[in-house]
Amino acid sequence: MITEEIVDELVQRFNGWNRSGEHGVLRYISAAHEILMTAEAEQNLIFNETTGVLPSLNTVAGTFRYILTNDVWRVASILIKITDAPVATDYGALTRSSYKNSRMIGGILYAKVPYVRQWDYINSVKLARLMFTQDPGTHNDYYFRESYKRPTEILSESIQVDIPSPLDFDILIPAAAKLIEGVQSGNYDQARQYVKLQLKPELWKQLNSGVQGELDMEPVDRGF
C-alpha cells in the first residue's frame, strides 16, 4: 500500500481524526513505523554503497569522540579487518590469532575493537555517537562501523514506509490504530508496549521468514 492509502484506511476507521497535524493519523503511522522498524537486523545494516563493505570510520590521533550522521540509529560495534589486526594488544582480545571477537560480514572477516563505547540516536540534537577509550590514532579505511539505519520518518503522505506489502496492511495499520486508540483511552504508553512486545516480534518473524541472510541473526531489541 502507498502511504496515502494507509492514511485513508485509518481516517475511515477513526471518524473525526485528521489526516495530518497534531491530531492526525499520519503522526501515529510514523510513530508505529518507528517502533516496528527500529531493530538490529540485516535489512537495516548500513553498507558503503560504492564498495559493498561496511562504512569506514576515519580517525584522528588524540580525538576520542565521534558523532555519526542523522541516518544512523545505532553503532553496534567498531571493527577492523582481521588482515589488519595487530599481532597483539594490551587488551589481549584483538589479535590475528584470536577469533573469539570475529565477525563475518559481507564476506569479510572482521575483529571487534574492544575499547569503544557507543550511544544510540535519541533526536536531531543527540545523534548516535561513540567514544574510544584509548587513542585510536590517525587512520583512514582502517576502522569500520557495524551500524544500523534509522527508519524512514513518515512526515508526509508522499513518503513511503519501509514495510513491504502485505505486512504494511497486516501489521503497520493495526499498530498505528493501537496507538490512536491509546490516545483516545488515555493509555498511550500501554499501547506502545503492545506494539513493541506483540506486533514488532510478529513483523520481524515475517520479514525473517524464508532464506536467512549472511548475518544469520534475529533483530535485537534493547529497549527502544
C-alpha positions as CSV (number, residue, x, y, z in Angstrom):
1,M,0.0,0.0,0.0
2,I,1.1,3.5,-0.6
3,T,1.1,5.8,2.4
4,E,-1.9,7.7,1.2
5,E,-3.9,4.5,1.2
6,I,-2.8,3.7,4.8
7,V,-3.9,7.2,5.9
8,D,-7.3,6.7,4.0
9,E,-7.8,3.4,5.9
10,L,-7.2,4.9,9.3
11,V,-9.3,8.0,8.7
12,Q,-12.2,5.8,7.8
13,R,-11.7,3.7,11.0
14,F,-11.4,6.8,13.3
15,N,-14.1,9.1,12.4
16,G,-13.2,12.7,13.2
17,W,-9.5,12.3,13.0
18,N,-7.5,14.5,10.6
19,R,-5.1,13.1,8.0
20,S,-2.1,15.1,9.4
21,G,-1.2,17.5,12.1
22,E,-1.1,17.1,15.9
23,H,-4.3,15.1,15.9
24,G,-3.8,13.4,12.5
25,V,-3.4,9.7,11.8
26,L,-0.1,10.3,9.9
27,R,1.6,11.2,13.1
28,Y,0.8,7.8,14.6
29,I,1.6,5.9,11.4
30,S,5.1,7.4,11.7
31,A,5.3,6.6,15.4
32,A,4.2,3.0,14.8
33,H,6.6,2.7,11.9
34,E,9.5,3.9,14.0
35,I,8.7,1.4,16.8
36,L,8.3,-1.5,14.4
37,M,11.3,-0.9,12.2
38,T,14.0,0.2,14.7
39,A,16.0,-3.1,15.0
40,E,19.4,-4.6,14.8
41,A,18.5,-6.6,11.7
42,E,20.3,-7.4,8.5
43,Q,17.9,-5.3,6.5
44,N,18.9,-2.3,8.5
45,L,22.6,-2.8,8.3
46,I,24.4,0.1,6.6
47,F,26.8,-0.7,3.8
48,N,29.0,1.5,1.7
49,E,27.0,1.7,-1.5
50,T,30.2,2.1,-3.6
51,T,32.3,-0.7,-2.2
52,G,29.7,-3.0,-0.7
53,V,31.7,-3.2,2.6
54,L,30.9,-1.6,5.9
55,P,31.4,2.2,6.1
56,S,34.8,3.2,7.4
57,L,35.3,5.4,10.4
58,N,38.3,7.7,9.8
59,T,40.0,8.7,13.0
60,V,42.5,11.4,14.1
61,A,45.1,10.9,16.8
62,G,44.0,12.5,20.0
63,T,40.3,12.6,19.1
64,F,38.3,10.1,21.1
65,R,34.7,11.1,20.4
66,Y,32.9,10.8,17.0
67,I,29.4,11.8,16.1
68,L,27.5,10.0,13.4
69,T,25.2,11.3,10.7
70,N,21.4,11.6,11.5
71,D,20.6,8.5,9.4
72,V,22.3,6.2,11.9
73,W,20.3,4.8,14.8
74,R,22.9,2.6,16.5
75,V,26.6,1.7,16.1
76,A,26.7,-1.9,17.4
77,S,30.5,-2.2,17.2
78,I,33.7,-0.8,15.7
79,L,35.6,-3.4,13.7
80,I,38.9,-3.8,11.8
81,K,39.6,-6.4,9.2
82,I,41.3,-9.5,10.6
83,T,44.1,-9.0,8.0
84,D,44.8,-5.5,9.5
85,A,44.6,-6.7,13.2
86,P,47.8,-6.2,15.2
87,V,49.6,-9.3,16.4
88,A,48.9,-8.3,20.0
89,T,47.3,-5.6,22.0
90,D,47.3,-4.5,25.6
91,Y,43.8,-5.9,25.8
92,G,44.8,-9.3,24.5
93,A,41.5,-9.7,22.6
94,L,42.2,-8.1,19.3
95,T,44.8,-10.2,17.6
96,R,45.2,-12.0,14.3
97,S,45.3,-15.4,16.1
98,S,42.3,-14.7,18.3
99,Y,38.9,-15.2,16.7
100,K,36.6,-15.0,19.7
101,N,35.6,-11.4,18.7
102,S,35.5,-12.0,15.0
103,R,32.5,-11.4,12.7
104,M,32.0,-12.4,9.1
105,I,30.1,-9.6,7.3
106,G,29.7,-9.3,3.6
107,G,32.3,-12.0,3.1
108,I,34.9,-10.1,5.1
109,L,36.2,-11.3,8.4
110,Y,36.4,-8.5,11.0
111,A,37.6,-8.3,14.6
112,K,35.8,-6.3,17.1
113,V,37.6,-3.4,18.7
114,P,37.2,-3.8,22.5
115,Y,38.0,-0.2,23.6
116,V,34.9,1.7,22.2
117,R,31.6,2.9,23.9
118,Q,28.5,3.7,21.8
119,W,25.3,5.7,22.3
120,D,22.2,5.4,20.2
121,Y,20.4,8.2,18.3
122,I,17.9,10.0,20.5
123,N,16.9,13.0,18.5
124,S,18.2,15.6,16.0
125,V,20.3,17.2,18.7
126,K,21.6,14.0,20.3
127,L,22.8,11.9,17.4
128,A,24.4,8.5,17.6
129,R,27.9,8.7,18.8
130,L,30.9,6.7,20.0
131,M,34.0,7.2,22.1
132,F,37.3,5.4,22.0
133,T,38.7,4.7,25.5
134,Q,42.2,4.7,24.1
135,D,43.7,6.8,21.4
136,P,42.6,5.4,18.0
137,G,45.4,7.1,16.1
138,T,45.1,8.6,12.7
139,H,43.6,6.1,10.3
140,N,41.7,6.1,7.0
141,D,39.8,2.9,6.0
142,Y,41.2,1.0,9.0
143,Y,38.2,1.1,11.4
144,F,34.8,0.1,10.1
145,R,31.4,0.5,11.8
146,E,28.7,-2.1,12.2
147,S,25.8,0.3,12.3
148,Y,22.1,0.3,11.7
149,K,19.9,2.9,10.0
150,R,17.0,4.8,11.5
151,P,13.6,4.0,10.0
152,T,12.3,6.5,7.4
153,E,10.3,9.3,9.1
154,I,6.9,9.4,7.6
155,L,6.4,13.1,7.6
156,S,4.0,13.3,4.6
157,E,1.8,11.0,2.5
158,S,4.3,11.2,-0.3
159,I,7.0,9.3,1.8
160,Q,6.7,5.6,1.5
161,V,7.0,3.2,4.5
162,D,9.9,0.7,4.8
163,I,7.5,-2.2,5.5
164,P,6.6,-4.2,2.4
165,S,3.1,-5.4,1.5
166,P,1.1,-7.1,2.8
167,L,2.8,-6.5,6.2
168,D,2.0,-2.8,6.0
169,F,-1.7,-3.7,6.0
170,D,-1.4,-6.7,8.3
171,I,0.8,-5.1,11.0
172,L,1.6,-1.4,10.4
173,I,-2.1,-0.3,10.2
174,P,-3.1,-2.3,13.4
175,A,0.0,-0.8,15.1
176,A,-0.9,2.8,14.2
177,A,-4.6,2.0,15.2
178,K,-3.5,0.7,18.5
179,L,-1.6,4.0,19.2
180,I,-4.5,6.1,18.2
181,E,-6.8,4.0,20.5
182,G,-4.2,4.6,23.2
183,V,-4.5,8.3,22.7
184,Q,-8.3,8.1,22.9
185,S,-8.4,6.0,26.0
186,G,-5.5,7.7,27.8
187,N,-3.4,4.6,27.7
188,Y,-0.8,5.6,25.1
189,D,2.2,4.1,27.0
190,Q,0.3,0.7,27.3
191,A,-0.5,0.9,23.5
192,R,3.2,1.5,22.7
193,Q,4.2,-1.5,24.8
194,Y,1.7,-3.7,22.9
195,V,3.1,-2.6,19.6
196,K,6.6,-3.2,20.8
197,L,6.1,-6.5,22.5
198,Q,3.4,-8.1,20.4
199,L,3.3,-6.6,16.9
200,K,7.0,-5.9,16.4
201,P,8.1,-9.5,17.0
202,E,5.5,-10.7,14.6
203,L,6.7,-8.3,11.9
204,W,10.3,-9.4,12.2
205,K,9.2,-13.0,12.2
206,Q,7.6,-12.5,8.9
207,L,10.4,-10.4,7.5
208,N,13.0,-13.0,8.5
209,S,10.9,-16.0,7.2
210,G,12.4,-18.0,4.4
211,V,16.1,-17.7,3.5
212,Q,18.2,-16.1,6.2
213,G,20.8,-13.6,5.2
214,E,24.5,-13.9,5.7
215,L,24.5,-12.4,9.1
216,D,22.0,-15.1,10.2
217,M,20.8,-13.2,13.2
218,E,17.5,-12.2,14.7
219,P,16.8,-8.5,15.3
220,V,17.9,-7.3,18.8
221,D,15.6,-5.3,20.9
222,R,17.5,-3.2,23.6
223,G,14.6,-1.3,24.9
224,F,13.6,1.1,22.2
